[in-house]
Amino acid sequence: MIMTEEKKKALYKRMMNPAFWLAMLGAVKLVTDAFGYGFTDEQINALANGLATLAAMIGITIGYSEE
C-alpha cells in the first residue's frame, strides 16, 4: 500500500494533535480493563496531564510556521 503525500500529511496532522493521544490513552485503559489489569483514575489523570504538558512544551519550542 502506497501512501500519497496528501495522506501522509493528513496522518501527520492527526498524530500531532494532543486530543488524538488522549483518545489513545482512553483506548489503552479500556483494553487493559478488559484483560483484568486496570489503571486508577488518578494514574490516568496524571498521564493525561503529563502528555498535555509535553505537547504544550513541544509546541512552544517548535513554534508556529505558516506554510
ROLO-511605 format. One line per field, with one value per residue: residue in three letters; z, y, x of N, C-alpha, C, CB in turn; chain. Coordinates in steps of 0.2 Angstrom, whole numbers, plus 5000, padded with zeros to 4 digits. Each point is the difference from the previous one (the first is absolute). Glycine has a CB too. Layout:
# ROLO-511605
resn <- c(ala|...)
n_up <- c(Z|...)
n_north <- c(Y|...)
n_east <- c(X|...)
ca_up <- c(Z|...)
ca_north <- c(Y|...)
ca_east <- c(X|...)
c_up <- c(Z|...)
c_north <- c(Y|...)
c_east <- c(X|...)
cb_up <- c(Z|...)
cb_north <- c(Y|...)
cb_east <- c(X|...)
chain <- c(A|...)
***
This chain:
# ROLO-511605
resn <- c(met|ile|met|thr|glu|glu|lys|lys|lys|ala|leu|tyr|lys|arg|met|met|asn|pro|ala|phe|trp|leu|ala|met|leu|gly|ala|val|lys|leu|val|thr|asp|ala|phe|gly|tyr|gly|phe|thr|asp|glu|gln|ile|asn|ala|leu|ala|asn|gly|leu|ala|thr|leu|ala|ala|met|ile|gly|ile|thr|ile|gly|tyr|ser|glu|glu)
n_up <- c(5000|4989|5014|4986|5006|5005|5011|5006|5004|5008|5009|5005|5005|5010|5007|5005|5009|5016|4993|4996|5015|5007|4990|5005|5016|4996|4993|5013|5009|4991|5001|5015|5002|4991|5010|5015|4998|5008|4997|5015|4991|5004|4987|4991|5007|4998|4985|4997|5006|4991|4987|5004|5003|4987|4991|5007|4996|4985|4998|5006|4990|4987|5003|4994|4986|4993|4993)
n_north <- c(4994|5010|5009|5009|5008|4998|4989|5008|5012|4990|4993|5014|5005|4987|5001|5016|4996|5002|4993|4988|4998|5000|4988|4991|5001|4994|4988|4996|4999|4989|4990|5000|4997|4987|4994|5003|5015|5011|5011|5002|5009|5002|4993|5009|5014|4996|4998|5013|5009|4993|5003|5015|5003|4994|5009|5013|4996|4998|5014|5008|4993|5003|5015|4999|4996|5009|4985)
n_east <- c(5004|5009|4996|4996|5012|4984|5003|5012|4991|4990|5011|5006|4986|4998|5014|4997|4985|5007|4987|5010|5004|4985|4995|5012|4995|4986|5006|5009|4986|4994|5012|5002|4984|5002|5011|4992|5008|4989|5010|4994|4991|5015|5006|4991|5005|5015|4998|4993|5011|5011|4992|4998|5015|5004|4990|5006|5015|4997|4993|5012|5011|4993|4996|4987|5009|4987|5002)
ca_up <- c(5000|4999|5002|4997|5004|5003|5005|5005|5003|5004|5006|5004|5003|5005|5005|5004|5004|5007|5002|4997|5005|5006|4998|5000|5007|5002|4997|5003|5007|4998|4998|5006|5004|4997|5002|5008|5003|4999|5003|5004|4997|5002|4995|4993|5000|5000|4993|4996|5002|4998|4992|4998|5001|4995|4994|5000|5000|4993|4996|5001|4998|4993|4997|4995|4994|4995|4993)
ca_north <- c(5006|5006|5006|5006|5005|5003|4995|5001|5006|5000|4996|5004|5005|4997|4997|5006|5003|4998|4996|4993|4997|4999|4995|4994|4999|4997|4993|4995|4999|4996|4994|4997|4998|4994|4995|4999|5005|5007|5006|5004|5007|5005|4999|5002|5007|5002|4999|5005|5006|5000|5000|5007|5004|4998|5003|5007|5002|4998|5005|5006|4999|5000|5006|5000|5002|5000|4997)
ca_east <- c(4996|5003|4997|5001|5002|4994|4999|5006|4999|4994|5002|5005|4996|4996|5004|5003|4995|5000|4994|5001|5004|4996|4996|5004|5001|4993|5000|5005|4997|4994|5003|5003|4994|4997|5005|5000|5005|4997|5004|4995|4998|5005|5005|4998|5001|5007|5003|4997|5004|5007|5000|4998|5006|5005|4998|5000|5007|5003|4997|5003|5007|5000|4997|4995|5002|4995|5002)
c_up <- c(5000|5003|4996|5005|5004|5006|5006|5004|5005|5006|5004|5004|5006|5006|5005|5004|5007|5001|4997|5006|5006|4998|5000|5007|5002|4998|5004|5007|4999|4999|5006|5005|4998|5002|5007|5003|4999|5003|5004|4996|5001|4995|4993|5000|5000|4993|4995|5001|4997|4992|4998|5001|4995|4993|4999|5000|4993|4996|5001|4997|4992|4997|4995|4993|4994|4993|4994)
c_north <- c(5006|5006|5006|5006|5003|4995|5001|5006|5000|4995|5003|5005|4997|4998|5006|5003|4996|4996|4993|4996|4998|4995|4993|4998|4997|4993|4995|4998|4995|4993|4996|4998|4994|4994|4999|5005|5007|5005|5004|5007|5005|4999|5003|5008|5003|4999|5005|5007|5001|5001|5007|5005|4999|5003|5008|5002|4999|5006|5007|5000|5001|5006|4999|5002|4999|4997|5003)
c_east <- c(5004|4996|5002|5003|4994|4998|5005|4999|4994|5001|5004|4996|4996|5005|5003|4995|5000|4994|5001|5004|4996|4995|5003|5001|4993|4999|5004|4997|4995|5003|5003|4994|4997|5004|5001|5005|4997|5005|4995|4999|5006|5006|4999|5000|5007|5004|4997|5003|5007|5001|4998|5006|5006|4999|5001|5007|5003|4997|5003|5007|5000|4998|4995|5003|4995|5003|4997)
cb_up <- c(5006|4990|5012|4991|4992|4989|4992|4993|4990|4990|4993|4992|4989|4991|4992|4991|4989|5004|4999|4988|4995|5004|4993|4989|5002|5000|4989|4994|5004|4995|4989|4999|5003|4990|4989|4998|4998|5000|4990|5011|5002|5012|5007|4998|5006|5012|5003|5000|5010|5010|4999|5003|5012|5007|4999|5007|5012|5002|5000|5011|5010|5000|5003|5009|5004|5005|5007)
cb_north <- c(4994|4995|4995|4997|5003|5005|4992|4994|5006|5002|4990|4998|5007|4996|4990|5002|5002|5009|5011|5004|5005|5012|5008|5003|5009|5011|5006|5006|5011|5009|5004|5007|5012|5006|5001|4988|4992|4995|5001|4994|4997|5000|4990|4989|5000|4997|4988|4993|5001|4993|4988|4997|5000|4990|4990|5001|4997|4987|4994|5002|4993|4988|5006|5001|4997|5010|4989)
cb_east <- c(4991|5007|4999|4991|5010|4997|4994|5007|5005|4993|4999|5009|4999|4992|5003|5008|4993|5007|4993|5001|5010|5002|4994|5006|5009|4996|4997|5010|5002|4993|5002|5011|4998|4995|5005|4996|5010|4989|5008|5004|4988|4996|5003|4992|4989|5000|5001|4989|4992|5003|4997|4988|4997|5003|4992|4990|5001|5001|4989|4993|5003|4998|5011|4990|5012|4994|5002)
chain <- c(A|A|A|A|A|A|A|A|A|A|A|A|A|A|A|A|A|A|A|A|A|A|A|A|A|A|A|A|A|A|A|A|A|A|A|A|A|A|A|A|A|A|A|A|A|A|A|A|A|A|A|A|A|A|A|A|A|A|A|A|A|A|A|A|A|A|A)
***
